[in-house]
């Protein structure tokens, strides 16, 4: 007996997936967001709703959108299409390869390799489950034997253009393919021959047979903006469904009872609106229009097996469930970001994680529950976010359109101020001073700007620091607030905050995309084109160079709260953990594993939680939380009473200062941390124990 799901009476809003069920990279504890939703489909028995998205395929409970299982942990295994076998035992996903999963055991049973690594745009099982058809950017239709997992036939949809959609007729005798060339082709499955070509005036994104096999519906980018309905037997056009001007259709679906046709539509006649239209097939009358989103294209629609519900999924990661009879929305799943996550930041108390993305949105996540708390709609792409030291404000910097700095009240989730003073070309980085009185910004406008943010009701522009020749990618205050660091092309600069003067220029051989002070204030890390550089803040000298990757740039660096560890994220799609004292690589955390589309899936942001137990990393459409507890160094007891007089005092500091830069052999006791050299780290350790008695 099929499960009827039309008894849901109230709108359910589910803010994120259950992190415990996600398939995750080794060392990760949660993933926030699934990225763009490319396809949705119900299992034949109505028990599951499968979702193909940027990070793989997920099974949901269609009653409440609770996650049942996630099949992949690799964003570059992005799935564009999915299909259940007729008996529901297998699930096929198409991306850069075709994957077959056993639904019951949740195991991968086969990978049908695509030698050329072309994207697979659509997959479909034959009605008897013996064949799987796939089409893709290689312009062909491939037929696979499901039992033997072998390729049995390759048909050419077009010599020049990619194929976008494929479907079997209900009796399994015909196969329809739609493509970029504006044609729909009908193939005889038994003889593998072309029997008809149906012509459209634009690309055909979706083809679907009616349940009785008599009709074929096709949607795409026709110049007359219509969804076309063809008689399969006569190969003639029998009807067209009106659509909005300048509209595109990515997905069409018949209800299983054959009475209704649904398709996703983009109406930008009066502003952008992404809709689902529902038509009565017999009368050819539009019976309902559902507004799915105002932000992103509806990529997929699918009916429940009993025809009482249909689901729509869009590029912004939103999935909506609709009741056919009442024409109402009964559930919505709001997921993560659509595009690259450029910045992540923990609130000072560690309860919230903020993320900013190219999708013009800032999301606040509850760290404990891993749930999405709220989405703050920004007016521009978000490149940088920062919490104020007291956690009351969140600053965001954007670029591309409005080039503003927005300040949000964290408690009320409301925008309280917008700073626009001469931000001519966008903001790449924002940072609060430790006392919360100043906000610094840097960006494409090639200057550092300082803002007085003590009073929310009277925030004002303070000063512009020296104009640079190049874009400023990153700014950071020292822990005591006396210095401000900035990263740009071939240089890191240090500014005295009180006098607003430049005090040092640290040379690099490439662009510097991220700068960060160690919490103890002794070191400055800079990451960019030429690896990671560690600078002694006091002497302004380079003390170490760490190679994150021989080939790819570093996008983000962050120190752990105890200053013992440094994390770096880069275009090689990994996060690397470094021991600050020994400069040794401690661990490499692989956020993704494929060699495909490497630029898209770079790790653009990393941040430690205030207690150091978690590390957040931002990549394309998703945030990963990593467990740092295996790497937390146990507190060490240092012999800080260098002269052995029973108390740590100025005399001990004088001794360490005298030997700075010399090997430990010159004064063994002055090498407090026993790293073989007497340096600023030893001086800082002694300073932290000043006034204490010798143990």
N, C-alpha and C positions, 0 to 999 in steps of 0.2 A: 504494500500500500504506500502510495506516494505521500510525502509530508505536505500538508497544506500549510501555508505560512501567512495567509491573509488575516489571521486573527490578531496580528500585532495592532494594537489600538493607539499607541502613542508613538511620537517621533523619538527614536533612540539616537543619541549622538555618542559615537565611540571615538575617543580622541587619539588612540594609538594602539599598536599591536602589543600583545603580551610578550614582553622581552624574554621570558623564560623559555618560550617555545621556539624562538628564532634559531635557525642554524647560524652559528657564529664562527668567525676566525678563532684560532687558538689564542687564548689569553683574554678574549673579549667576554664581557658579561651582559651586554645589551646592545641592541641596535635601535635607533630612533628614526623612524621613517622608512618608506619603501621606494621613494622616488615617484617617477611617472607611472601611472597605470595605463598599460598598453592594450590589455585584453581581459575580458571577464567571461566566464561560462559556468553554467550549472552542471553538476554531475547528472547522469541519466535518472538516478533515483531521487534527486533533489536534496540529498544529504549534505553536499558540499558546494561551495562557491569557490572556484579557482580563479586566482588573480595573477596575471603575468605583468611584471613591473620591472623597474630599473635594476633591482637587485636579485631578481629570480622569480620563482613561482611560490605563491602562498595559498594554502587551503583555509577558507573561513567557514564558520557556521552561518548559513544564510538567515537564521532566525535573529541573530544578534551581532553578527560580524566578529564574533570572538575568533581569534586565530586558533586553528587546529594544528597546523604544521607549516614550516617554511622549508622548501626543498633546496635552496641554494644559499651560499654565503659569499658569492662573488659578484659585485656590481657589474663587472665586465661580461658576466654571463647573462646580461640583460635579455629578458624574454619579450618578444614582440607578439607572440601568439600562443594559444593553448587549445587543446582539444582532449576530451575524454573519449576513450574507446566506447563502442556501443554498450558493452556490458559493464562499463564503469571500473574495470579492473586496472586499466592503464591511463596514465596522463602523459600527453606529449606536449613538450614546450619547444618553440622555435626561437632561436637567436642566432649566434654565430655558429651554432651546431644545433642538432635536434636531440633532445634528451627524452628518454622514456623512463617514467617512474612507476613502480608498483604502488597503487594507491593504498592498499591495505597495510603493507609492510613499511611504506614510506621510503623505500629504497630505490636508488638509481639502478635500473636493470640494463640500460643500453645507452650509448651515445652514438648517434649516426653522424659520422664526421662529414664535414663540408670541406673538402681539400683546399678550396680557394678561400675559405673563411668568409665567403659572402654572407650577408645577413639573410636569414630566413624570415620572410614576412608573414607567412601563413601556413598552418598545418591543418589537415583534416583526415579523419579515419573514414574508410569505406563502411557502408552499413553493416557488412558482415564482420568487420574488424580485421580482415586479412591484410588490407593494404593501408598504408599511410602516405598521403600526398603532401608535398611541400613545394612552395614557390619562394623565390627570393630575388636578390639583386643580381644574380648570375643569369637572369632572363629565362630560366628554365623551370619546368615542372618535373619534380622527381617523384617516382613511385617506389616505395619501400615495402618489402615483405616483412610484416610485423613479427611473424613467428621466427624467421631466420635472421632478422635484423639486417637484411641485405638490400642493396639497390637493385631493382629489377628493370627500371626503365627511366630514361630521361627524354622529356619532350621539350621542344623549344617554343616558348610562348611568343617571343619576339627576338629578332636579330639584334635590336639596338636598345630596347628599353626593359627595365626590370618588371617582374611579375609581382603583384601585390596581394592577390587573394585567390583562394582555391576552395572548392567544395564539391562533394559527391552528390549526385541525385539520390533520392530516397531508395530507389531500386538498385542503386549501385552500377547502373549501366553507363551513365554519363559522368563526366568530370567537367566542371566549369572553372576557368581561370580568368582573372581580370588583371589588367596591367597599366603601366605608365603610358603605354602607347594609345590608350583610349579604346581598346578593344576588349571584348569578352569572347573567349574561345571555348567551344564545346567539343569535347573529346569522347570518342568511343573507348570505354575502359578496356573492353575485351581485345579489340584490335589495335589499340593505342594510336588511332588515327583521328585527325581533325575532321569534324563533321559540319561545323558552322562557325562563322565569325560574326559577332554582333558589334556594331560600331557605335561608339559614344563620341562626344565632342571634347572630352577631357579624360584625365586619368580615372581609372576605375579602382577604388580602394576596397570595395566589399561586394561579394556576390553570394547569394543564398537562394536555395530552392525552397519552394513552398512544401509543406509536409506531404502533399499528395503528388509532388513532382511535376505538376502541370505548369507552374510558373517559375520564373527566375527574376529576382529583384537585384538591381545593381545600383550602387551609389558611388559618387566620386566628385569630380570637379567639372562636370558638364557645363558648357558655356550657357546653356539655358537654365541651369540651376535646378535640375529636376532629378528625382530618383525614377529610374525606368523599370517597367515591368514587362517582361517578355513571355510570350507563349512558347513553351519548350518544344512542343510538337511541330508547330508551323514556323518557328524561329522568327516570329513577327512581334513588333512592339504593340502591346495591347493597352497600355496605360502609362501615364506619367504622374508623379506626385509632386505638386508644387513645392518649391523651396524658396527661401529668401534669396534676394539678389546678393551676389558676391559670397554665396555660401558654399561650404564644402561638407561632404558627407564621408565620414571615416568608417561607419559601421551600419549595416542593416540587418534586421532579424525578423523572421516570421514567428508568431506565437505557435506553439505545438498544435493547437487546434485549428490553425490556418486562418483564423478570423481577423487577426490584426497584423500590421506591419509597423515596426518601430525603427527609427534611425536617428543617429546623432547629427545635429546640424549646428552650423556657425552662422549666426545672424549679426552682421555688423552694419546694418542699414542705419540704425539709430544707436550707435555705440555698440560695443562688443557684447554679444550674448550667446552663450552656448546652451543649446536646447536639445531635448529629445521630442520628436514628433511621433504621434500614434495615429495610424490610419486604419479605418475599416476597409478590409480588402474587397468585400463584395460590393459595397456602395461607393468605394473610392472617396470617402468623406473623411476629412481630418476630424478626429474625435477628441484629441487632447494635445496640448503642448506643455512640456515640463521644462522649467529653467533649471539646468544642472549647475551651471557655473557662470561667473562673469569674468573668469580669468583664463580658462584653458579649454582646449578642444575636447569634445567627447570622443574618445578613441574606440569605445566598444559598448555595445548594448547586447543583452541576452535575456531571454524569457526563462522563467522557472518551468519545469516539466509539466506542471498542471495548468499553466497559462494564467495563473492568478497574479503573478508578480513579474516585474522585469527589473534588471539592474543596469546601471550605467556607470562607466568608469572614465576618468579624464586624466589629462596630462599633469594636473596639479596634485595628483595622488588622492583625489576624492572619489569615493564610491558611494552611490546612492541607490536605495532600494525603493521601488514604487509599487503601490497597490493599483492593479489594473482597473478593478471595479470602481473604487472610490476616487481614482485619479489623484491620490495623495502620496506624499513622501512619507515612508514609515521608518526609515533608518538611514543614517549617513555615517560614513567612516572618514574622518579627517586625518590624513596621514602627515608625513613630513614634508620636506622641501622638494621642489620640482627640479631645481638646478644645483649648481655647485654651492656647497656650504663654505663660505669664505671666512667665517669667524665664529669661534665658540668661546664662551666665558662662563665660569661658575660665579654665582652670587657669593659675597663674602662669608655667609653662614653655611654655604655648601648645599642649601636646600633646592636651589634652582639652577638650571643650565640654560643659558640663552644661546641661540644660534641665528646667524644672519646669512642670507643667500641672495643669489642673482634673481630669485623669483619675487623680489620686492617685499619679502616678508621677514619678520623676526618672530621666532617661536620661543616660548618659555616652556621648559620641561620640568616636571617634578623628578628630582634625582632619585628619590627613594622608590617611588612607584613606577618610574620610567614612563609616565603618562604625559601627554601634551596638555599643558595648562591653558594656554591661550596663544593665539596668533595675532601679532600686531601688524597691521597692514601698513607698510611703509610706502612712501610715494616714489621710491626709487630703488634700484639695486643696492643691496647692503653689503659693504665691503669690510666693515669693522664695527664691533660692538664692545662696550666696556661698562661694567657696573661701577657706581660710585663706591668709595670705601665703606660707607655705612649701609650700602645695599638699597637705598631708597630710590636711586635714579639709574636708568639705563640709557647710555648714549649710543647712537648709531650714526655711522658715516656712510653716505651714498655717493654714487657717481653715475654718469651717463645722462640723466635727465635733469633733475632738480638741483643736484649738487649741494645738498643740505646736510646739516647735522641736526638730528632729532633727539630730543630728550624726553624720556618716558617715565612716568611715575610707576614704579614697580608694583606698589600695592593696589592702586586703582586701575592699572593697565592703560592709563590715558596719556596722550601726548600733551606735555606741559610747556614745551618750548621748541622753537625751530631757530637755529643759528645759521645765518646766511651771509654774513659780512664778507664780501669779496671772495666768496668761494667760486672762483670763475670756472674751474674745470674738474670738480669732483673731489671726494674725500676717500682716501685709502686707509687711514688709521686715526683712531681716537684713543685718548688715555687720560684718566683722572690723576691729579696729584694725590699723594698719600693722605693729605688732610682734607681732600675733597673740595678745595677752594678753586682750583684751576682745572680747566679742560684743555688739552693740547690736541691739535689736529694737523695732519699732513696729507698731501695728495698731489694730484696732477697740476695744481696751481703753483707748485714748486716753492712754497713758503710754509713755515710752521706758524700756526696761529694759536694764540692763547686767549682763553675766555674765562671771565669771572663767573663762576656758577654757584657761589655761596648761597645766593638768594634765588630761589626758583622763579619768583615773580619779577626779578630784576636782573636777569642774566645779561652780560654785556661783553662786547669785544674789548680785549685789553691791549694786545700788541701783536705785531707781525715781526717774526725774527727774520734774519737775513734771507734774501731771495736766493734760491738755488738755481743751478743750471738745469737740473733734471727733476723728475718726479720723486716725491718723498713717499716711500712705501710703508714706513713704520715709524712710530714714535713711542717712547716709554720713559716714565719718570723713575729715578732711583728711589730705593725704599725710604730714604730720609727726605726726599723731595727737593734736594739741593741741585740735582742735575736732571737734564732732559737729553735723551739720546734720540737720534734720528738716523734712518737708513735710506740711502739713495744710491745713485749710480757711482760705483767705485769708491764710496766713502761712507763712513759712519761718523757723525758729528756729536760732540758733547757740548751742551750749553749750561751755563750757570743760570739757574732759574731766577734767583733774586736780582742779579744785575742784567739779565737778558743778554749776556755776552757769550761769544763762542770761546770755549776753553781748550778744545782739542779737536783735531781731525784725524781719524784713524783710517788709513788707506786700505782699500780692498781692490782686488783685480777685476771684480765684476759687480753687478747690481746687488744691493743688500735689501732683501724683502722682509726681513723680520729682525727686530732687536729686542733683547730682554735682559734686565738686570737680575742677578741672583738675589734672593731675599735678604742675604746678609750684606749685600751692597758691595762685595769685594770684586765681583766679576761682571762683565758685560758680554753677552753672546750675540753674535750677528750671523745670520744665515742668508745665503743667496746663491749666486752663480758659482762662486768659488768656495764651496763647502761652508763649514761652520768655523768661526773664529772666536776664541775666548781671549778677552782683553782684561788686563789688570786695571781696575778703575782708578786706583790711586796713582800708579806710575804711567798710565796711558800706554802700556806696552802689550804687545801680543805675547800671550803665554802658551797658546796651543792652537793647532788647526786640526779639526776633526772632519774626516771625509765621509759624508753621508752617502754619496754615490759618485762614482767616477764619471758618470754620464749626465745625470739629471740634477736640476737645481733644488735647493732647499727653500721651502715656502714659509715655514713657521718654526720657531724655537720657543721653548718654555722651560723654566727651572722648576723643580719640585719645591714645595714650601720650606723644606729643611736645607735647601741649597746643595744637596748631595747628588742630585740626578738632573740631567738635562735631556729633554725630549726634542726630537726634530722630525718634521714631516716634509715630504718632498714629492717631486714629480715621478719618482720611481714607485709611488703608491705604497710606501712603507713608512712606519714610524720607528725611529731608532732611539734607544735609551742608552745614555752615556753616564759613566761614573765620573763625576766632576773632579774628584781628587786624583784618580789614577789616569783620567782621560781615556779609559778603556770602554769599548762597546760592550754593553751588558746584554742587550737583547734587541732583536729585530721583530717588530710586529707587522705582519703582512695583512693589510686591509683588503687587498684583492690579489688574485693570482694569475690573471691572464695577461698576455702581452698585447692585447688589442686595445685600441683607443686610449693609450696611456695618458695623454694630456688631459682628457676629460676626467679621469679618475685619480688625479693627484690628490695628495693629502694637503689641503690648503691651510688647515688650522689645527693647533693642538693646545690643550690647556689642562693643568692639574687642578683637582679639587682642593679646597683649602686644607683638608687633612692629609692630602697626598695619597689617598687610597685609590683614587680613580684618575684616569687620563681620558679626556674626550678628544676625539679627532673628527674633523669634518671633511667630507669628500662629496662626490656627486650625489645629491639627493638624499644623503643619509649621514647620520652621526653614529660613531661607535664608541662605547664606553669600555675601557680596558681596566682590568684588575692590576693595580700596582703593588698590592701587598707583598707579592713574592720578591719585589725589588727594594722594599723599604729597608734601609740600613738601620740596624739596632744602634741605639745611642752608645757612643763611646766615651769612656772616661779618659780625658787627656791630662797628662802631667804638666799643668800650667804653671806650677811654682818652679820656674826655671832655676832660680838661685837657691832653692831649698831652704828659705827662711821661714817657712810655715804659713805664708799668706801670698796670694797673687796680687801684686801691686805694681806701681810704676817702674820699679827696678827690673821686674821681669820683662815689661814692655821694652825698656831701654836695651836690654840684652838681645832680645829678638830683633829689634830694629837695627842693631849694630851688625848683625850677621845676615840680613836680608840679601838674597841673591847668591849666597854661598852654600856649598854642599854641607850635608848634615855632619860630615866628618869634622868640620871646623868647630862645631859645638853641638854635640848630640842632643842635649836637653832643649836647645832652642828649636830643633826640628820637632815641634810638639805633635804634629799629626803623623810623623814617621813616614813621610813620602820621599825622603832622600834629599830634600832641598829645603832651605829655610826661606820662606817667602811670606807674602801678605796673608795667606791662609793661616799660618802659624800666629801671626800678629793678631788677626781677628779672633782666633780661638782664645788666646790669652785675654784679649779685651773683654770677651763675653763672660769670662770667669773673674773679672777684676773685683777685688775686695773679698773674695771667698778664701776660706781657709784651705790649706793643702790637705787632701784626704790622707 
